[in-house]
Amino acid sequence: MRVGGAAGWRMPPPAPDQQIRWPATFGKRFIVFVDTEEEFDWGAPFSREGRSVQAIAALPDMHRRFGSRGVYPCYLCDHPVAADARAAEILRTLIADGRSAIGAQLHPWVNPPHDEEISARLSFAGNLPPALEAAKLDVLTRTITEAFGQAPLAFRAGRYGLGPHTLELLASRGFRLDTSVRSHHDYSAQGGPDFSAIGPGAFRCATSKPLIELPLTTVYTGALRAAGRRWQRVADHVPRGPGLLARTRLLSRVPLTPEGVSIGEACAAVRMAARDDLRLLTLSFHSPSLVPGHTPYVRDANDLSRFWTWWKVMFEELDRLGYAPATLAEVLQAAG
């Protein structure tokens, strides 16, 4: 089959007039997105059969913990979650608080229509033919709308798999915000997109209808951070290069997630973001990490304990630095 061609696609940086300048009344804020998805073996080939969503049962406890700190996430649901009656019911009870939100997340290998051969390359939805990518997006959007009574406004491509057509597809279907970009990351070696030229600031996409891009926040720390993008590209072509730079404290690329990032690194990155006057931070994790054994990041009870400690310390650090939690609705309103 002919594929769409996101592999090797390098997302161009936004023009200065595309950058969002948050109003003074918005202050300094952060938002949490949860990749709300099925459990699957991260080390195995992609499969259409991996649709178990048992870990969704752990969401209410997480929701209570976050809610006690005034944090109301946006749950980015994929097809196995939205199509499962029990999982959808759990999520409906969570968004009944009137502040949390449901968004969409596209995992093409478990999202109908199943007209492609499964492969690692086609696990990036942007590599699909545009018509098939659109069809999968339409099925996902319809399933979420039927399950929750409202169309999703926020979107994330699974595996950060944006392609050259994805943003226009989203805008034309009424989405208001995309958060598929992982700033300062390059997935082209895996067949995916290259976001290395994209920083952590939100911007307006060049689409026919308004669409905001809110990248997952990644911050460079270390002595070489001023030229972080250049040094990161050099390190990526040297065996164990990124690890060497990090161990010598010359350069670390730190995404704001408890998955694979220590709380010390993450807090240092947040402090650097505050110094850079980054007004909106985006934090994220995968819902299966709430139950040991489903992701590489939470393998046992000790890992889960560290996961919860990470969030406790992170919320305290954000509060100390003057970052208040924001809901999806507040972000959309502030962006105008």
N, C-alpha and C positions, 0 to 999 in steps of 0.2 A: 504494500500500500504506500501511497505517497504521503510523506509526513510534512508537518507544518514548518519545521525549521527553527525552533528556538535554540537548538544546540549551536553554540558559538554566538548566539545573539547577545550583544552587549547593550545593556540598557543605558541610554545616554543620560548624562546628568541634567537636572532641570535648569532652565534659564533663571536668572535672578528674579525676574518678575513672576515666576511660578512658585517661588518659595512662599510659604504661608507665614505671615507675621501675626502672631497671636495678640489679641487685644490685651491691654494692661490689666483689665479686670479678670482675665483668665488666670493670671498668676503663673506659678510653676506647678505643673501637674504630671501625673503618670497614669497610665491605663494598663490593665492586665488583660491579655487575650489567652484563652485556653483552647488549644487544638483538641477539640472534643471528637474523639475518633475511636475506631475499633482497635482491639488488641491484635497484634501480629508479631511474628518473629522478625526482628529487624535485620537479622543476618541471613534470612532465607530468601529465595526468589519470590517475587511478587505473585500473589494468588488471588483469584476471585472468591475463593472459599473462606478466606480469613475475615469473617464478619462478626465475630463475637464482641459484644459490648458490655460484658459483665462489670468492668471497672467503672462504668457510669454510676453504679450504686454508691461509689465513694465520693461522688460530687457533693451531696448535701453536707457532709462533714466539712469539706473544704470551703463550701459556700458560707457556712456559719463562721468558720475561723476568719475568713476574709471579711465578711460582713461586720464582725466585731471591731474591725479596724476601719470601717467605712469604705471598703474596697468592693466594688460591684463589677465583676468581670463581664467581658463579651465572650460567649461560648460559640466558637466557630465549629459548627456541626457538619460532619460529612454524611454521606448517604446511609451507611449502615446504622448510624445513630438515629438520624431523622426517621428512617423507615422502621425502626424497632419501637413497638407500642410502649413497652415498659420504659425504655430509655427516654422516649419523648415525654412520657408522663412525669418522670423525675425532673427533667429540665423545665417543664411547664411550671412545676412548683417553685423552682428557683427564680424564674423570671417574674413570678407573681409579686416579687418585691417592688416592681415598677421601676427599678433602676438598672438591673442587669439586662443583658441583651443577647439575642440569638443572631449569629452570623452564619456564613456558609464557608465550608472548606471542601475543596474538590480533590479526592483521591481517585484518579481515573480508573485504576485497576479494579475497584469495587463499585464504581458508579456507572449505571446503565446510560446509554446503550453500549453493549459490549461488542463493538464492531472492529476492534483492533486486536492484534496479537500482543499479549502481555510481554513487556520487556522493561529493562531498567530505563532505557531511553524514553519509552513512552509512558513511564511513570511520571514524567514531567508533562503536565497537560498541554503546555505550550508547544510541545513537539507533535501534537496530534494535528491532523488536517483541521483547518478552522471550522468547517461544518460539524465535525465530530466533537470538537471542543465545545462548540456552541450547544450541541444537542445534549451533551453531558451536563453542562451548566444549567440548561433549561430543566432537565429532569431533577437535578439537585434543588434548584430554586422552588420548583413546584412541590416537591416532597416536603421541604421545610415549611413552605407557606401552608400546606394542608395540615402539617403536624402542629404548628404553633399559631396559626390564625393570622399571621402577618409575614410579609415578604422580608427576607434578610436585606440589610443595608450594607453590611461589611462582609468582605470576602478575603480568603487566603487560599492560594494555590498550594496544595500539598507538595512537600519537598521544595517549596519556594519556586514552583515550576511555572513562572510566568513565561509567556511567549510574545512575539511581536503583535499578536492580534487580541490578546486577553483583555487588556484594559478597555479597548473599544467595545468588546463584547459585554463587559461589565457595565459600562456607562449606558449603553443602549438598552439594558435591561433594568435600569433603575437603581443599581447599586450606587452608594454615595462614597464609600471608602474602600480602598484596597490596602491590605497589609501583608502582601506576599513578598515584599523586598526585604532581604536580610542585608542591611547596609554593610559595605566594605567586604562582601563575600563574593566568591567566584565559583560557580558550579559547572563551568564549561568542561572541565576534565571528566565529569560524570555524564556529560551530555546535556547539561542544563544551562541556565542563563548566567551571565556575568554581571554582578552588581557592584563590582569593585570601585566604580566611579561614583556610586551613590552614597551620600552621607546620611546621618541619622535624622535630618530635619524633614518635616512634612512639606509636601508640595502639591500643587494642582497639576493634574495630568493633562496632556494635550489631546483631549478627547472631544467628541462632538457634543457631549453633555457633561456637566460638572462631575468630576471624580477626584477625590483626594487620595494621594499615596501617603501612607503613614508607615515608614519602614520600621522593622524591628530594630531597636536601638543597639548599636555596636559602637564602642568607644575604644580608641587607641590610648594605651597608657605606656609609660616608659620614656627613656631619654630621647628616643628617636620618633616620638609620636607626631611631631610637627611634619615629618615626611613619612608618616605611617603607611600611606598607600603605596608609595614607591618601594619602601623597604619590605613591605608585605609581599609584593609581587616578586621581588628578588628571593625572599626566603621560601616562597612556595615552589621555587624551582631548584632548591637545595635539599637533599635528604635531611630530614629532621630540622630543617631551617627554622620554622616557626617556633618549635620547642626550644631551640638553642637561644633565640632572641628573648623568649619569655624567661628562661632560667637565668639569663644574665641581666634581666630587668631592662633590657634595651628597648624592647617593643612587645606589647601584648595586644591582641585583638580580642576585646571582651564583649560578648553579647550579654544582654541582661536576661539571664535565665538561670534557674538552679540546676539545669541539666548540663553537666560537664563543666560548670564554672563554679569555682569556690566562692564562698561569701566574701572572703578577703579581696579577691580580684574584682568581684562585682561592686563592692562598696567603693573601692578605689576608682572604678569606672564612673560610678554615679557622682563621686566628688569631682572628677574631671569634667563630667557633663555640666555640673553646676558652675564650675569655673568658666566653661565655654558658653554659658548662658543658654544652654539647650532647654527650652521652655516646656517641652512635652516629651516624656520618656515612655517607651513601649516595652513592657515585660511580657514574657510568654513561657508556657510549658505545655506538655502533652498530657491529656487526661489519664492515659494508662499508667503514668508515673505515680499515680495516687495509690496503686496496688503493687506491692513488690513482685518482681518477676516478669513484668510486661515490657519494660524498656531497659536499655543498658545502663540507665542512670539510677534506677531504683531496683536493685536486685534482691535486697533483703530488708529486714526490719531496721538494721542500722542505717542503711541508705535512706529509708523513709524518715527516720528520725532526723538525719542531716537535712533532708528536704524541708521539713517543717522548721527546723532551726534557721535555715537559709531565709525563709520568708519572714520569720520573726525579726531577725536582725536587719533584713532589708527594709521592712516597713519602718523600723525605728530610725534607720539611717536616712531614709527619704523624709521622714517627719523632721528630723534634726536639720536637714538641709532646706526645709521649707517647701518640699514637694507634697502637694495634696492629691488624693485620688480623684480621677475623673471617670465619668461614665461615657459610653459611646455617644449618647445623646448630647452630652455637654461638649464633647469634642466637635461633633458636627455643627452644633450651634455656634461655637466660638470660631470655627473656620469660615462661617458665613455661607 
